[in-house]
């Protein structure tokens, strides 16, 4: 009879302890792993995304801004300088040529008329 009771008690206690230990271990592991893995994965993903996005966005934005600024500055400077230089050179050359040609023609005509009077 002692053997039957011992066996029965062993089975009952084994089942109870297995369930209790299983539940405790499951809860502990769940809590520890959840907190730990969440933290680890959050940090890892943060680092990965930060590095990837930083490098990628820096490269993309640098290229984009370089292209935009190059195009804008090239177009603006080309247009501004072309217009400015065209206007300035046109005025300068017009004034210079007008004055030079006026002086030259006046001098030449004065000399011709003086040397060969018509009357």
C-alpha positions in Angstrom: 0.0 0.0 0.0 2.9 2.3 0.8 4.2 1.7 -2.6 0.9 2.6 -4.3 0.6 5.8 -2.2 4.2 6.7 -2.9 3.8 6.2 -6.7 0.5 8.2 -6.7 2.1 11.0 -4.7 5.1 11.0 -6.9 2.9 11.3 -10.0 0.8 14.0 -8.5 3.8 16.0 -7.2 5.7 15.5 -10.5 2.7 16.8 -12.5 2.2 19.7 -10.1 5.8 20.7 -10.0 6.2 20.2 -13.8 3.2 22.5 -14.4 4.4 25.1 -11.8 8.0 25.1 -13.0 6.9 25.2 -16.6 4.6 28.2 -15.9 7.3 30.0 -13.9 10.0 29.3 -16.4 7.7 30.3 -19.3 6.7 33.6 -17.6 10.3 34.4 -16.6 11.7 33.6 -20.0 8.8 35.5 -21.7 9.4 38.6 -19.6 13.2 38.5 -19.8 13.3 37.7 -23.5 10.6 40.1 -24.4 12.3 43.0 -22.6 15.8 42.0 -23.6 15.0 41.2 -27.2 12.8 44.2 -27.6 15.6 46.4 -26.4 18.3 44.6 -28.4 16.2 44.5 -31.6 15.1 48.1 -31.1 18.7 49.2 -30.7 19.8 47.1 -33.6 17.1 48.3 -35.9 17.6 51.9 -34.8 21.3 51.6 -35.6 20.8 49.9 -38.9 18.1 52.3 -40.0 20.1 55.3 -38.8 23.2 54.1 -40.6 21.4 53.1 -43.8 19.2 56.2 -43.9 22.0 58.6 -42.9 24.4 57.2 -45.6 21.7 56.8 -48.2 19.9 60.1 -47.5 23.2 62.0 -47.2 24.3 60.6 -50.6 20.9 61.2 -52.2 20.5 64.7 -50.8 24.1 65.7 -51.6 23.7 64.5 -55.2 20.3 66.2 -55.5 21.5 69.5 -54.0 24.7 69.4 -56.1 22.7 68.9 -59.3 20.1 71.5 -58.4 22.7 74.1 -57.3 24.8 73.3 -60.3 21.9 73.7 -62.7 20.5 76.7 -61.0 23.8 78.5 -60.7 24.8 77.5 -64.2 21.6 78.8 -65.7 21.4 81.9 -63.6 25.0 82.8 -64.0 24.9 82.1 -67.7 21.7 84.1 -68.2 22.8 87.0 -65.9 26.3 87.2 -67.3 25.2 86.8 -70.9 22.5 89.5 -70.5 24.8 91.8 -68.5 27.8 91.4 -70.7 25.6 91.8 -73.8 24.1 95.0 -72.6 27.4 96.4 -71.3 29.4 95.4 -74.4 26.6 96.7 -76.7 26.6 100.1 -74.9 30.3 100.3 -74.6 30.9 99.3 -78.2 28.1 101.5 -79.5 29.5 104.5 -77.6 33.1 103.8 -78.5 32.4 103.1 -82.1 30.1 106.1 -82.4 32.7 108.4 -80.9 35.6 106.9 -82.8 33.8 106.9 -86.1 32.5 110.4 -85.5 35.9 111.7 -84.7 37.6 109.8 -87.6 35.0 110.9 -90.1 35.0 114.5 -88.8 38.8 114.6 -89.0 38.9 113.0 -92.4 36.2 115.1 -93.9 37.6 118.3 -92.4 41.0 117.5 -94.0 39.4 116.6 -97.3 37.3 119.7 -97.4 40.1 121.9 -96.2 42.5 120.5 -98.9 39.9 120.5 -101.7 37.5 123.3 -101.1 34.5 123.2 -103.4 34.2 126.9 -104.1 
